[in-house]
Amino acid sequence: MEVETLNKSIEFVLMREKKEGGFGATPLLPATIEDTYYAVKILYLCNYSPNIELLKYFLFRQHILKLSIKPLTKYFKLLNYLNLLNTLPSYVVTKCKNNLKAFILEDLTNIELLCCISEIFELLGVKDIILEIKKQALSQIFSFNLKTLKSFYFLYKIVKKDFPVKFLNDVLDSQNPDGGFGFFKGTTSYMENTYYACYILYYLNFKPRNLIKLKEFILSCYNADGGFGRNSQGISFLESTYHALWILKNFNLLK
């Protein structure tokens, strides 16, 4: 099952690669930074080397200073995965840093955007900003209206090992009888929520309470095209495929 699943997932990704570089959501749609990000991460999970030259051609055509924060984060992550961070002109890096610092001063309440900014500064090695964002996040936890696994996921990525223990039960309790995780306790299972929960638990050295049912849920989302959907009735997406494979590999469930 392991080799067959991974090979099919590689095919699923490569069908979405564009001749001008990058990956699209479907074989017919144009490449986007987000789809390319998940495609590359899937290929690395499957121990398959992507076409670096095509990726460079795609990435270097992007107007980085015009990107909003979320795609900008994935852009920097892609450069980091491909060891291309040092190819960015210094004036571009400086401009990005200044723009992000200004945004922090404007809005400290959007935990997803704070997480994105923290990740970019971490990639750029700006430790003082990372620590300041972490300090701010810990000091105003209750102003974030933390309720969903997605919000806990962003909080964890900012504060890491300082993630409040009291939230762990909220994460664990969100697992449903079908093995997947809902947005919060008592809600329908979806792949992205399952990934958010498993990511937090994995890096805090915990496991979901029912690994057998977790595996069943993940595999129920597997489709004949080699990808995974958000649930057992869903069509395949690059993002949900990455989430599924990450869980299966990191919890040793692909056997």
N, C-alpha and C positions, 0 to 999 in steps of 0.2 A: 504493500500500500504506500509506503514512504516514497520509494523511487518513482512509482507511477504518478502519485499525486504531485510531486515536485516537478517532474518532467512536463506534466500537463499544465501546471501553473506557469512554467517557463514559456511554453507555447502560447498560453493565454496572454502573457505580457508582450512577447515578441510580435504578435499579431497587431499590436497597437503602436509599434515603433514606426516613426515617419522617416522617409528617405532624406528629409532635410534635418533630421535630428529631433530628439524628444519623443514623448509618448502622449497619445490621446486617450480619452475615456473609452472610445470604441475604435475599431479599425478605420472608420470613416471620418471621425472628428479630428480637428487639428490638435497639435500638441499644446499642452499647458504645463506650467511649472509644477502645479500640484500633482497632475497625473504622472509627470516624469519623475517626481520625487518618489511616489509610491512604487512606480515601476522599477526604479533602480533599487529600492530597498527590498522588493520581492526577489529580484535577481540575486542580490547579495545573500539573502536568506537561503536561496536555492544553490548557492555556490556557483553561480553562473556569472561570468564577466561580461558586463555590457560593452557596447561599442563606444569607447572613450572619445574617439575623434568626433563621432556624430554628436555625442552629448556636449562636447566642448563647442561645436559649431552652433548648437541650439542655445546653450547658455550664454555664449558671448554675443548673441544677437539681441538679448533682452535689454530693455531700458531700465536698469536697476533702480535709478533714482525716481522712476515713475511708479514703482511697485508699491502697493499697500502693504501693511505690516505682515499679514499672514503669508502671502506668497513670497515676500522678501525673506521671511524666516526660512521657508523651504528652499529658496534660492541659495542662501548661505549654507544651509545644511548639505545641499547637493555639492556645492564647491568643496566643502569640507570632506565629504565622502570620497570625492575624486582627487583630493590633494591639490586643489586649484585655488585655494583661498589667497595664496600669495601672488596670484596673477591679477588681482584687482588693483587698479591704479590707486595710489594713496589718497588722492583728492576725493575719489568716490567713497572710500572707506570713511574718511573724515566727515564728508557730507552726510553719510548715513548715520554716523554716530551722533552728530549734532541734531539731526532730525528726530532721532529716537529719544535723545535726552529731552528735547523740547516737548515731545509727546508725554513723557513721564510726568512732567510738571503740570501738564494740562489735565490728565486723567489717571488717577490712581485706583479707580474702582472697577475697571474691566480686567478681571483676573486672566482671561485668555490673552489679551493683548500684552499684559504685563509679563506673562509667561513667554510669549514670543520675543519680546524685547530682551528679557533676561537670557534667553537662549542665544540670540545674536551676539550679545555682549560676551557671553561665555565663549563662543566660537572665536571672537576677536581678542579674547584674553583681557578684558577690561574688568578686573576683579572688584574694584570699588563700587561700580554701578551694580554689579550682581549682588553684592552684599547689601547695598542700600535697598534694592527691590525686595530682597528676602526679608530684611528688617521691617520694611513697610508692610509687607504681606502678613507677617506674623503679628504685627501690632494692630492690624485692622481686619482680622479674620472674619469677624461677625458682620462687617459691612459688605462683604462679598455675597451675602445671601447664598451660602454654600448649601446645596441640596442634592444636586445631581452628581452622578459619578464623573461626568465630564468636568464639573467644577472642582471636584476633589483631585482629579488627574492634573489639572493645571496648577492647583495649589501644590501638589506633591512635586511637580517639576521645578517649582520655584524654591521650595523650602527643603526638599529632599528628606534627609534623615531627621529633620525637625518637624516632619509631618505629625500633627497632633494625634496621639494614640486614640483619643476618644472618637475619632472619625473612622477608625478601622472597622468597628462593628457595623457602621453604616455601609461600608464597602462590602463586607462579608455577607451582611443580611440582604443585599440586593440580588443575590443569586436565587434564581427561580427553580422550581422542580424540574424544568426541562434542561437545566444545567447552565443556561445562559444568564446574563445579568440584565436587569432593567435600568431605566434612567435612575430609579431609586427603588426601594423596597416596594413590592407589590405591583410593579409595572412590567410591561411586556419586554421580553428579551430581544436585544439587538446586538449585532456583532460589535459595533463601536463601543457600546456600553460594556460589553464583556471584555474588550481590550483595555478600556480605561481601568476597570477593576483589576484585571490580571496584571497590568503594568505596575500599578501601585503595590499590589501584594508581592509580586516577584522581587521588586527592588527593596522591599522591607523584609524579605526572607519569610514571607507567609505564602500559603497556598489557598486556593478556593476550597470550601468545605467538601465539595463533591467533584473530584477530578474526573471520575468515570462519566458522570452526566455532562460535565463540561465538554469532554471529548465528543460525546454523542451530539451535543448541540452544535459544535463547530462542524462536524462532519455532515450534519443534516443540512448545512448551508452550502455544501459543495455542489457545484453544477458540472454538467457534462463538458462544458467548454474549458474546464480547468480552473475556473475562478470560484470565488465564494460570494454569496449574497449577504445582505444584512440580516436575513433570517431564512428559514427553510423554504419560503416561497419567493424569495427575492432574486432578482437578476444579479449577475456578477459585476462587481466594481473592483478597480485596482485597490482602492482604500480598504474595502472589506476583505479582499484577498490577502493584503498585507497583514491586516489585523489577525486573521485566522491563522496564517502560517506562523506569525510571531508567537502566538499562544501555543500552537502545537509543538513548535520547536523548543521554546523556552521551558515548557513544562513536560518535555519528553513524552508527548502524546502521539507522535507519529511513529507508530510501531506496528 
